[in-house]
Amino acid sequence: MPYNTDRADALALVEEAQEKMFEAIELLEQYCHLAHDRHTEAYILDHLKIMTSADHGFLSRDANLGEVIDGLLHPEEDFEEPDEEPNDEYNAEAEWPEGWRYIEA
């Protein structure tokens, strides 16, 4: 199937995929409850929730379909480069908490 660049069609596809993932989450929640299957809940269900939307309640910044949908709805808010480059070097002269000190590797 050729890639369709029409934003409305793309949005419809991702929303449909997200809805099916929500349905899968609901079915797996029922299964985990009935079978008392904590392994599936922790390693499949919880990860599926994280991938589906940001409303999962976990401390995760992983990409999810909600972000894809938001990007399609608000394309003007695409990532912008920062004005200045971040300084990744440690500042040995910064004020450190009492008892802490900078040690060069």
C-alpha positions as CSV (number, residue, x, y, z in Angstrom):
1,M,0.0,0.0,0.0
2,P,1.5,3.3,-1.0
3,Y,2.1,5.9,1.7
4,N,-0.7,8.5,1.9
5,T,0.6,11.9,2.7
6,D,-2.9,13.4,3.3
7,R,-2.9,14.5,6.9
8,A,-6.6,13.7,7.5
9,D,-6.2,10.2,6.2
10,A,-3.1,9.7,8.3
11,L,-4.9,11.0,11.4
12,A,-7.8,8.6,10.8
13,L,-5.5,5.7,10.5
14,V,-3.6,6.5,13.7
15,E,-6.9,7.2,15.6
16,E,-8.3,3.8,14.4
17,A,-5.1,2.0,15.6
18,Q,-5.3,3.8,18.9
19,E,-8.9,2.8,19.4
20,K,-8.1,-0.9,18.6
21,M,-5.3,-0.7,21.2
22,F,-7.7,0.6,23.8
23,E,-10.0,-2.3,22.9
24,A,-7.0,-4.7,23.4
25,I,-6.2,-3.1,26.7
26,E,-9.8,-3.6,27.9
27,L,-9.7,-7.3,26.9
28,L,-6.3,-7.9,28.5
29,E,-7.4,-6.1,31.7
30,Q,-10.3,-8.6,31.9
31,Y,-8.1,-11.5,31.3
32,C,-5.5,-10.4,33.9
33,H,-8.2,-10.0,36.5
34,L,-9.8,-13.4,35.8
35,A,-6.5,-15.3,35.5
36,H,-4.7,-13.3,38.2
37,D,-1.9,-13.0,35.7
38,R,0.5,-10.4,37.1
39,H,3.2,-11.3,34.6
40,T,1.1,-10.4,31.6
41,E,-0.2,-7.3,33.3
42,A,3.3,-6.0,34.1
43,Y,5.1,-7.0,30.9
44,I,2.4,-6.7,28.2
45,L,-0.6,-4.8,29.4
46,D,1.3,-2.0,31.1
47,H,3.6,-1.5,28.1
48,L,0.6,-1.5,25.8
49,K,-1.0,1.3,27.9
50,I,2.2,3.3,27.7
51,M,2.3,3.0,23.9
52,T,-1.3,3.9,23.4
53,S,-1.6,7.2,25.1
54,A,-0.1,9.5,27.8
55,D,-3.0,8.8,30.1
56,H,-1.5,5.7,31.6
57,G,-0.4,7.1,35.0
58,F,3.1,5.7,34.7
59,L,6.4,7.6,35.0
60,S,7.3,7.2,31.4
61,R,8.2,9.6,28.6
62,D,8.1,6.9,25.9
63,A,6.5,7.9,22.6
64,N,2.9,7.0,22.2
65,L,0.1,7.2,19.7
66,G,-1.4,10.1,21.5
67,E,1.7,12.2,20.7
68,V,1.4,11.1,17.0
69,I,-2.2,12.2,16.9
70,D,-1.3,15.5,18.6
71,G,1.4,16.1,16.0
72,L,-1.0,15.5,13.2
73,L,-3.6,17.8,14.8
74,H,-1.1,20.6,15.5
75,P,1.6,20.4,12.8
76,E,2.6,24.1,13.5
77,E,3.9,23.1,16.9
78,D,6.7,20.8,15.4
79,F,10.0,20.6,17.3
80,E,12.0,23.7,17.1
81,E,15.8,23.9,17.6
82,P,16.8,25.7,20.8
83,D,18.4,29.1,20.5
84,E,21.6,28.0,22.0
85,E,23.4,24.8,22.4
86,P,23.2,23.1,25.8
87,N,26.4,22.8,27.7
88,D,26.8,19.1,28.6
89,E,30.1,19.7,30.6
90,Y,30.0,19.6,34.3
91,N,30.8,22.8,36.1
92,A,33.5,22.1,38.6
93,E,33.0,25.5,40.1
94,A,29.3,25.3,40.6
95,E,27.9,25.4,44.1
96,W,27.5,21.8,45.2
97,P,25.4,20.7,48.2
98,E,27.3,20.4,51.4
99,G,29.4,17.3,51.5
100,W,29.3,16.9,47.7
101,R,32.2,17.7,45.4
102,Y,33.0,17.4,41.7
103,I,35.5,14.7,40.8
104,E,37.0,14.5,37.4
105,A,37.0,11.1,35.8
